[in-house]
Amino acid sequence: MADPLVEFTIDFSRLRGKLEKKLGGLTKAPLAKAVRSVGEIWMTEAKKRTPVDTGVLRSSGHVQGPTVVGNDIQVRLVFGGPAATYAVAVHENLTAHHTVGQAKYLESVIVERRGRFAKEVFAMDVGGAKVYGAQFTE
C-alpha cells in the first residue's frame, strides 16, 4: 500500500492537563477509545465531503490508532492507499469543480470541529458508560 498523502493527527497531548484535572483517575483505555470514536465521527463527515469520481478516494479514508505513548493519545485521519497518487491534488485544488464533494474535504472538518474536540471526547459513550458526560464545562 502506498503511503497516505492526506492525513491529520489529532494530538491529545495539548488537552492532557485539562482532561486530567476533569477526569482524575480515569484510565487511558476508555479515553483512548473515546478519542478513536471521535476520530471515526470526524472521518465520516470528511467522507461526506470527499469528491467522488470512481469512489476510490472516498473509500480510502480511515482512522488509525489510537496510539498511546506516555501520556499522549493520538489518532490519525488518513486518505490515500490506492488513491495516494491523487489524494493531495484533489484535497488542495481549490479551483476544481466537483459535482460531489469539495476541496479540503478533511481539513475543513478538522478546522470546524477542533474547538469542540474535548467536549466530544467527554460526551462519548464507551462501553456503556459516558467518559465524562454532561459534567464537562468549557
C-alpha positions in Angstrom: 0.0 0.0 0.0 1.3 3.5 -0.9 2.0 5.9 1.9 -1.1 8.0 2.7 -0.8 11.5 1.4 -3.6 13.4 3.1 -3.6 13.0 6.9 -4.2 14.8 10.1 -3.2 13.7 13.5 -5.4 14.5 16.4 -2.9 15.0 19.2 -4.4 14.6 22.6 -1.4 15.9 24.5 -2.4 19.6 24.3 -5.6 18.8 26.2 -4.0 16.4 28.7 -3.8 18.9 31.6 -7.4 19.9 31.3 -8.6 16.4 31.0 -6.5 15.1 33.9 -8.0 17.8 36.0 -11.5 17.0 35.0 -11.2 13.2 34.8 -8.9 12.4 37.6 -8.0 8.7 37.7 -9.8 7.7 34.5 -7.7 5.0 32.8 -6.3 5.6 29.4 -8.1 2.7 27.8 -11.7 4.2 27.8 -10.2 7.6 27.0 -8.3 6.2 24.0 -11.5 4.5 22.8 -13.3 7.8 23.1 -10.7 9.6 21.1 -10.9 6.9 18.4 -14.7 7.2 18.3 -14.5 11.0 17.8 -12.0 10.4 15.1 -14.4 8.0 13.4 -17.2 10.6 13.6 -14.9 13.2 12.0 -13.9 10.7 9.3 -17.5 10.0 8.4 -18.1 13.7 7.9 -14.9 14.1 5.9 -16.0 11.2 3.6 -19.3 13.0 3.0 -17.3 16.0 1.8 -14.8 13.9 -0.3 -15.1 14.4 -4.1 -16.3 11.3 -5.9 -15.4 10.2 -9.4 -14.8 6.4 -9.0 -15.2 6.3 -5.2 -11.7 5.1 -4.6 -10.6 8.3 -2.8 -13.7 8.4 -0.5 -13.3 4.7 0.4 -9.6 5.1 1.2 -10.4 7.3 4.2 -9.9 5.6 7.6 -8.8 6.2 11.2 -5.6 4.8 12.5 -5.0 4.3 16.2 -5.4 5.2 19.0 -1.7 5.3 19.7 -0.8 5.8 23.4 2.7 6.9 24.1 3.3 8.0 27.7 0.5 10.5 28.4 -0.3 11.2 24.8 -3.2 9.7 22.9 -3.3 10.2 19.1 -5.4 9.1 16.2 -4.7 9.7 12.6 -7.4 10.5 10.0 -5.9 9.3 6.7 -6.9 9.3 3.0 -4.6 7.6 0.5 -3.9 4.0 -0.1 -4.9 3.2 -3.7 -5.8 6.9 -4.1 -2.4 8.1 -2.8 -1.3 9.4 -6.2 -4.0 12.0 -6.4 -5.4 12.4 -2.8 -3.4 15.6 -2.1 -4.1 17.1 -5.5 -7.9 16.7 -5.0 -7.7 17.9 -1.4 -5.6 21.0 -2.2 -7.1 22.2 -5.6 -9.4 25.0 -4.6 -10.3 25.8 -8.2 -11.6 22.4 -9.3 -15.3 22.0 -9.8 -16.7 18.9 -8.1 -20.3 17.7 -8.7 -20.0 15.7 -5.4 -17.8 16.9 -2.6 -15.3 19.7 -2.1 -11.6 20.6 -1.8 -10.2 20.5 1.7 -12.6 17.6 2.5 -10.5 16.5 5.5 -9.0 19.8 6.6 -12.4 21.5 6.7 -13.8 19.0 9.2 -10.7 19.4 11.4 -10.9 23.2 11.3 -14.6 23.3 12.0 -14.6 20.8 14.9 -11.3 21.2 16.6 -12.7 23.6 19.2 -15.2 21.0 20.2 -12.8 18.1 20.4 -12.6 17.9 24.2 -16.3 18.2 24.6 -16.9 15.5 22.0 -14.5 13.2 23.8 -16.0 13.9 27.2 -19.5 13.2 25.9 -18.5 9.9 24.2 -20.2 6.7 25.3 -17.6 4.0 25.5 -18.6 0.5 26.6 -21.9 1.6 28.0 -20.6 4.4 30.2 -20.0 8.1 29.5 -16.4 9.1 29.6 -17.4 12.2 31.4 -20.8 13.2 30.1 -22.7 16.4 30.8 -20.4 17.4 33.6 -17.9 19.0 31.2 -17.9 22.8 31.1 -15.6 24.9 28.9 
